[in-house]
Amino acid sequence: MKISEILSSAGKPFPSLEIVPPLNGIKKDELLGVVGRFMEFAPRYINVTSHRDQYEYRRRPDGSFSRHLVRSRLSPLSVCAAVMGKYPVEMVPHLICAGASREEIESQLFNYHFLGIDNLMALRGDSLNDEKRFTPTPGGFTHASELVQGIRSFEKSLEAHFCIGVGAYPEKHFEAANLQEDISFLKKKVDEGADYIITQMFFDNAIFYNFVAECRNAGIGVPIIPGLKPLSTLKHLELLPSSFSIDLPKELTEAVRAAASKEEVYEIGTEWCIGQCKDLIKNGVPAVHFYTMGRPDNIIKILRDCF
């Protein structure tokens, strides 16, 4: 079932999840055990992230270096296939511009269509570790809007029609000059054929509500789903702002810094996310998307309290 159909027929807000493909070497039953813990809350769909190939340089005996491909995680395709074979939940693999040519992306689409996957998340993807700015693969796409357009054009040869989600940044993408410019880029994704939007994590709901209002004023009419992640460690006070270019509310940071133990920090972050989720549901969001990062315990508590 397409996510657009789920959203239009749900009747009330529901949870969805994002998982990261596990590291190579994990057994399938271990992955399914983690996913299975969420099933009592009936998530309507699960996103599976995609990670571009990275490279490392190894010194040869003569002092020169050789370049080696590093793939440390299972592919989104294998994760989707494993979960679909066990649980009645829609799978939404991430499809990224980064590291792939147009031909490679078309090949991925054939594989997903073969599996019966109707939904995709179209994203630009991150730069390589040694890049200051994103560099597209030769023959590939530079922007997510181009990727959406490409998927729509590839559908003709597949005789398929995917439901496409795209990402958004309530506090703007770090490369955008301002929020209004970033929203104009988002509108281009929608104009090219995106069906719905999932936001980056945020910790102040007022930022999300303002973002939605700005999007509607700009003519973006598709569903906008808030994305949440609970803060869980003291290190997140530095890691989350630096990694995701987001602000953390003063009230939250002060509470975390005053915590007497790591367990208390974990509880503060979980309760803050519960408060966010309940407020979002009260204010009529169509769904709430949770970034699990492979750690289910705090997400499960949030789901139990909110849904």
Sequence and secondary structure as in RCSB ss.txt:
>XXXX:A:sequence
MKISEILSSAGKPFPSLEIVPPLNGIKKDELLGVVGRFMEFAPRYINVTSHRDQYEYRRRPDGSFSRHLVRSRLS
PLSVCAAVMGKYPVEMVPHLICAGASREEIESQLFNYHFLGIDNLMALRGDSLNDEKRFTPTPGGFTHASELVQG
IRSFEKSLEAHFCIGVGAYPEKHFEAANLQEDISFLKKKVDEGADYIITQMFFDNAIFYNFVAECRNAGIGVPII
PGLKPLSTLKHLELLPSSFSIDLPKELTEAVRAAASKEEVYEIGTEWCIGQCKDLIKNGVPAVHFYTMGRPDNII
KILRDCF
>XXXX:A:secstr
  HHHHHHH  S EEEEEE   BTT  HHHHHHHHHTTGGG  SEEEE     EEEEEE TTS EEEEEE  B  
HHHHHHHHHTTSS EEEEEEESTT BHHHHHHHHHHHHHHT  EEEEE     TT SS    TTB SSHHHHHHH
HHHHHHHHT   EEEEEE TT  TTSSSHHHHHHHHHHHHHHT  EEEEEE S HHHHHHHHHHHHHTT  S EE
EEE    STTHHHHHHHHH     HHHHHHHHH SSHHHHHHHHHHHHHHHHHHHHHTT SEEEEE TT HHHHH
HHHHHH 
